[in-house]
Amino acid sequence: MAGTPGAEAPVHFVWGEDDYAVGRRAREVFHGWTAVDPGADQEIIDASAGNADEAHRAVARLREALQTLPFFGGTKSIWFKDCSFLGEDRVSDAASVLETLAELARELAAFRWSGVRLLVTAGKVDRRRIFYKTLDKLAEVEHFPGLSADDREWRDKAENLAAADFRGRGRTLEPEALSAFVEQVGPNGRQLAAEAEKLVAYAGERTALTLEDVEAVTTKSRHARAFALGDAVGERHLARSLQRLGEELWSMQSDRTKSEIGLLYGLIGKVRAMLLAKEMLQEG
């Protein structure tokens, strides 16, 4: 997350591959503006576009909203929502769209923001484009990259997201429970929030959530199930190993990509990794 001007910047740009986090933060910003100035006019413009014509119409609506101020003075808040043509896809790369966005960037840079606030939200963004560079200078910018299993630090990032979510709900998780929660849900911001809501509902009035709570109600994602049997065997937990084995054998009835030999190879890989780790420890 990166901010440029201070909190009072009239333009706010929230973007990133984590659409759930982007949407949540955008609602916080827009509703915050409403709370500060309840009498302000509000306009939400759908900026998702399937082709160049739709992109042009969205930009035209934004221009109109910026120029059409309230009849009796006052302030106005505009949300240019889910802009889909700031990346590198076919619509974003259209010459006419690039030209329109460059013109809009110049207009925003020269605009007098007295009484007007603008919120722009988007998914993937090409940072090399003029429009992004203009917003980077003009706006308060927040970036929410999507979680990915390919990122070695995804667990730390997911734990930070989940911990913040639980704090917002007035709950805390002990470190072991938080780690287990993230492992079971996997690298998915939207799913982390959904499972957190379910866990809080299960806990009722209790504010401190435990590992037992996580194990009781958290749905294991495909990512977690792929490693659950090996982890249980690695921990030498017989009851959990048998439970995970039963779950895997049951899932094979509806998933043709799984097989008994696949499970065996997975366990062999786990044992080899444990033996290697043991040898490395012995060697210092």
C-alpha positions in Angstrom: 0.0 0.0 0.0 1.4 3.4 -1.0 0.0 6.8 -0.2 1.1 10.0 -1.9 -0.8 13.1 -0.6 -2.2 13.1 2.9 -5.6 11.8 4.2 -7.3 15.0 2.9 -6.4 14.3 -0.8 -9.6 14.9 -2.9 -8.8 11.9 -5.1 -8.4 8.3 -3.8 -7.2 5.4 -6.0 -7.6 1.9 -4.7 -6.4 -1.0 -6.9 -5.1 -4.5 -6.9 -5.6 -8.1 -7.8 -7.3 -8.8 -4.4 -10.8 -7.7 -5.5 -12.3 -8.3 -2.1 -9.8 -6.2 -0.3 -10.1 -3.4 -2.9 -13.9 -3.4 -2.6 -13.9 -3.4 1.2 -11.4 -0.5 1.4 -13.3 1.4 -1.3 -16.5 1.2 0.7 -14.7 2.3 3.8 -13.4 5.4 1.9 -16.7 6.3 0.3 -18.8 5.7 3.4 -16.2 7.7 5.4 -16.8 10.7 3.0 -20.5 10.3 3.6 -20.1 10.3 7.4 -18.0 13.5 7.3 -20.4 15.3 4.9 -23.9 13.6 5.0 -25.4 16.2 2.8 -23.0 15.7 -0.1 -24.3 14.5 -3.5 -23.1 11.0 -4.4 -22.7 9.4 -7.7 -21.4 5.8 -8.5 -20.3 5.1 -12.0 -19.9 1.5 -13.2 -16.5 1.6 -15.0 -16.4 -2.1 -16.0 -16.2 -2.3 -19.8 -16.3 -5.2 -22.2 -15.2 -3.2 -25.3 -13.8 0.2 -26.2 -17.3 1.9 -26.7 -18.3 1.0 -23.2 -15.0 2.4 -21.9 -15.6 5.7 -23.7 -19.1 5.9 -22.3 -17.8 5.3 -18.7 -15.2 8.1 -19.1 -17.9 10.4 -20.6 -20.1 9.8 -17.5 -17.2 10.6 -15.3 -16.5 13.9 -17.1 -20.2 14.8 -16.8 -20.2 14.0 -13.1 -17.2 16.1 -12.5 -18.7 19.1 -14.3 -22.2 18.7 -12.9 -22.1 20.2 -9.4 -25.0 20.3 -7.0 -27.6 23.0 -7.8 -27.5 24.6 -4.3 -23.8 24.4 -3.8 -22.4 21.9 -1.4 -20.0 19.0 -2.1 -20.1 15.9 -4.3 -18.5 12.5 -4.0 -18.0 10.4 -7.1 -17.0 6.7 -7.3 -15.5 5.5 -10.6 -16.1 1.9 -9.7 -14.2 -1.2 -10.9 -12.5 0.4 -13.8 -11.5 -2.6 -16.1 -9.5 -0.8 -18.8 -6.3 0.3 -17.0 -4.4 -2.9 -17.5 -2.9 -4.7 -20.5 -5.9 -6.5 -22.0 -7.5 -6.0 -25.4 -9.8 -3.1 -24.3 -7.1 -1.3 -22.3 -4.6 -1.5 -25.3 -7.1 0.0 -27.8 -5.6 3.2 -29.2 -8.8 5.1 -28.7 -9.0 4.1 -25.1 -5.4 5.1 -24.4 -6.0 8.4 -26.0 -9.2 9.0 -24.0 -7.4 8.1 -20.7 -4.5 10.4 -21.5 -7.0 13.3 -22.1 -8.8 12.4 -18.9 -5.5 12.4 -17.0 -4.7 15.9 -18.2 -8.2 17.1 -17.2 -7.9 15.6 -13.7 -4.5 17.2 -13.2 -5.9 20.6 -14.1 -9.3 20.2 -12.3 -10.2 22.4 -9.4 -11.2 20.0 -6.6 -13.1 22.5 -4.5 -16.1 20.6 -3.1 -15.5 17.5 -5.2 -14.0 14.1 -4.2 -13.2 11.3 -6.6 -12.7 7.6 -5.8 -11.3 5.3 -8.5 -11.1 1.5 -8.0 -9.6 -1.0 -10.4 -8.1 -4.5 -10.6 -4.9 -4.9 -12.7 -3.2 -1.7 -13.6 -0.4 -0.9 -16.0 1.8 1.5 -14.1 3.6 2.7 -17.2 0.5 4.5 -18.5 -0.1 8.2 -18.2 -3.3 7.8 -16.3 -1.7 5.8 -13.5 1.2 8.2 -13.3 -1.2 11.1 -13.0 -3.2 9.4 -10.2 0.0 8.4 -8.5 0.9 12.1 -8.2 -2.6 13.5 -7.6 -4.3 10.8 -5.4 -3.9 8.9 -2.2 -3.0 5.5 -3.7 -3.6 2.1 -2.0 -2.5 -1.2 -3.6 -3.9 -4.6 -2.6 -2.0 -7.3 -4.4 -3.7 -10.7 -4.6 -2.4 -13.6 -2.5 -0.6 -16.3 -4.5 0.7 -19.7 -3.5 3.7 -18.9 -5.7 4.7 -16.2 -3.3 6.9 -17.6 -0.5 5.6 -15.0 1.9 1.9 -15.5 1.2 1.4 -17.1 4.7 2.7 -14.0 6.5 0.7 -11.7 4.3 -2.4 -13.8 4.8 -1.9 -13.9 8.5 -1.7 -10.1 8.6 -4.9 -9.8 6.6 -6.7 -12.4 8.8 -5.5 -10.9 12.0 -6.6 -7.4 10.9 -10.0 -8.8 9.9 -10.5 -10.5 13.3 -9.4 -7.4 15.2 -12.0 -5.4 13.2 -14.6 -7.9 14.4 -13.4 -7.5 18.0 -11.8 -11.0 18.1 -8.3 -12.3 18.6 -6.6 -15.6 17.7 -3.7 -17.2 19.4 -0.7 -17.6 17.1 -1.1 -21.3 16.6 -4.8 -20.9 15.8 -4.1 -18.1 13.3 -1.5 -20.1 11.5 -3.8 -23.1 11.3 -6.6 -20.9 10.0 -4.5 -19.5 7.2 -3.2 -22.9 6.3 -6.7 -24.4 6.1 -8.2 -21.5 4.0 -5.2 -20.9 1.7 -4.2 -17.8 -0.3 -7.6 -16.3 -1.0 -8.6 -12.9 0.5 -12.3 -13.3 -0.1 -12.4 -16.8 1.4 -10.3 -15.7 4.4 -13.0 -13.1 5.2 -15.8 -15.5 4.7 -14.3 -18.1 7.0 -13.5 -15.4 9.6 -17.1 -14.4 9.6 -18.2 -18.0 10.1 -15.7 -18.6 12.9 -16.8 -15.4 14.7 -20.4 -16.5 14.5 -19.5 -20.0 15.9 -17.6 -18.4 18.8 -20.6 -16.3 19.8 -19.7 -13.8 22.6 -16.2 -15.2 23.1 -13.5 -12.7 22.0 -10.5 -15.1 22.2 -10.7 -17.8 19.5 -8.7 -21.0 19.8 -7.2 -23.7 17.6 -10.1 -26.0 18.6 -12.5 -23.4 17.1 -10.6 -23.3 13.9 -10.5 -27.1 13.6 -14.2 -27.3 14.4 -15.7 -25.0 11.7 -13.1 -23.8 9.2 -13.6 -25.3 5.8 -10.4 -26.7 4.4 -9.6 -25.4 0.9 -8.2 -27.5 -1.9 -4.8 -26.1 -1.1 -5.0 -27.2 2.5 -6.4 -30.7 1.7 -3.5 -31.3 -0.6 -1.0 -31.2 2.3 -3.2 -32.2 5.2 -2.5 -36.0 5.1 1.3 -35.5 4.8 1.3 -32.9 7.6 -0.6 -35.3 9.9 1.8 -38.1 9.2 4.7 -35.8 9.7 3.4 -34.8 13.1 3.0 -38.5 14.0 -0.7 -37.9 14.9 -2.3 -41.2 14.2 -6.0 -40.2 14.8 -5.6 -37.1 12.5 -3.7 -39.2 9.9 -6.5 -41.7 9.7 -9.1 -39.0 9.5 -7.3 -37.2 6.7 -6.8 -40.5 4.9 -10.5 -41.2 5.1 -11.3 -37.8 3.7 -8.9 -38.3 0.8 -10.3 -41.7 0.0 -13.8 -40.4 0.1 -13.0 -37.5 -2.2 -11.6 -39.9 -4.8 -15.1 -41.0 -5.5 -15.9 -37.6 -7.2 -12.4 -36.4 -8.2 -10.9 -38.5 -11.0 -7.6 -36.5 -10.7 -6.8 -38.3 -7.4 -5.7 -41.9 -6.9 -4.3 -44.2 -4.2 -0.9 -44.2 -5.9 -0.9 -40.4 -5.9 -1.5 -40.4 -2.1 1.3 -42.9 -1.7 3.7 -40.8 -3.7 2.7 -37.7 -1.7 3.6 -39.5 1.6 6.9 -40.7 0.1 7.7 -37.1 -0.7 6.9 -36.0 2.8 9.0 -38.7 4.4 11.9 -37.8 2.1 11.7 -34.2 3.1 11.6 -35.1 6.8 14.7 -37.3 6.4 16.5 -34.5 4.5 15.6 -32.0 7.2 16.8 -34.4 9.9 20.1 -34.9 8.1 20.6 -31.1 7.7 20.0 -30.6 11.4 22.5 -33.2 12.3 25.1 -31.6 10.0 24.4 -28.2 11.5 
